[in-house]
């Protein structure tokens, strides 16, 4: 990556997430620009490698590990230091900023500008998931994970030692993370396996009774010199071991996971937060005069990345199955908690798919009658409320599954294998859910797939002499045009999607001979086609 690119990339990311500007297209534009720039630099790099000798290519310091996106480290650093977060009582601005961030990284992941797998490896190497298994960040406005354990069970700390963001992504020489302090027992860090500690490094509130400040002075003398020497020797031994291995950078799940323990608010290396949230700037400023050089609160950093991991959407295709499985294991482990998380998604999908069952769809073989009106037993407001309580990741999963099912239903009808068609208003409701989920890319792809199927659906309706011939396809097309008008700028970012939409809409209204002799829905489609033709030079 060129040095001058860093400031530009940061500026683009800030522009994409700020609430001082508007438009969902910003995230797509930034992702597309970075993808294009990455492609150009990668092409140049390989071109130079072909002409350069092997020694020069090995000495190059700008080459990232194989398969790692060019701006990966810079984007992770942006998440460390500048990316917005939300607390338990978020304001409207913080909600919007966080939503913009989720949309941005969903697009960056889609365009392979940001690797979620590499991001997880970075967090694992920092120890962020040491005790995070089994925690949850349920709602789109949640911040601090809620434990599923009993109240009587001590809450495990979510904090792992995080490197100073101002120094980059990995600890530098001489830093605490590089010397192994973050993963060594003792040093005032509570542990379930080892109860040993170094009382001299503990804050007054957590020291044993023999060394508390409020205890009599004579009790402090009970700590013999041998124990102090042993503790200091142990500390020096761990520092020496860390310095010997300071050049090793873990790239997968750490083998010292069982050995490592996390920092908490009582550890002298971290400030206790004023409130239990991950909002930047809420760190306790007490005693800051003595610890001005210490890094930001480790609880805040760990909680913010746990929040990002919970919400950042991933593509729901075969290629991303590894990333999805890895995310589930790191967040929920492999036991009951993970099963409950998956059950929540299945339950939500089942609830929404009630709108697309045979009983609530039109039976073309029976004069397009609907056996059961879903409005009688379906509470739209309750479903939307439950849907919004899910994380953005889960919302993407739910809407993707439902959209795929609708496409399969239309495809089965178009091939003559089914007599049932979903109601237009229920398809429009699914559009709204995808908008709530910020699944913009999936929404546009869904409309493209619908347009491809509608032509064959219309032909099948004409073959069966249905009374829906000439109206069903245009009605669905009208709903699609309403969505595309809303996300017109987002659509224009992708030339392939724009051409696919233009072609699909043209096929729906190609039977029109004169524009004056058409329905209002067909006239709206024609109007949108005209706007696309005026906006896109490659459509003409």
ABEGO torsion letter per residue (X at the ends): XBAAAAAAAAAAAAAAABAABBEAAAAAAAAAAAAAAAAAAAAAAAAAAAABBAAAAAABAABBBBGBBAAAAAAAAAAAAABBBBBABBBAAAAAAAAAAAAAAAAAAAAGABBAAAAAAAAAAAGAAAAABGBBBABAABABBBBABBAABBBBBABBBBBBAAAEABBBBGBAAAAGAAABBEGGBBBAABABBBAAABBAAABBAAABAABBAAAAAABBAAAAAAAAAAAAAAAAAAAAAAABBBABBBAAAAABBBBBAABAABBBBABBBABBGABBABGAAAAAABBBBAAAAAAAAAAAAAABBBBBBAAAAAAAAAAAAAAAEABAAAAAAAAAAAAAAAAAAAAABAAABBBAABGGBBABBAAAABBAAAAAAAAAABBAAAAAAAAAAAAAAAAAAAAAAAAGABABBBBAAAAAAAAAAAAAAGBAAAAAAAAAAAAAAAAAAAAAAAAAGBAABGAAAAAAAAAAAAAAAAAAAAAAABAAAAAAAAAAAAAAAAABABAABBBAAAAAAAAAAAAAAAABAAAX
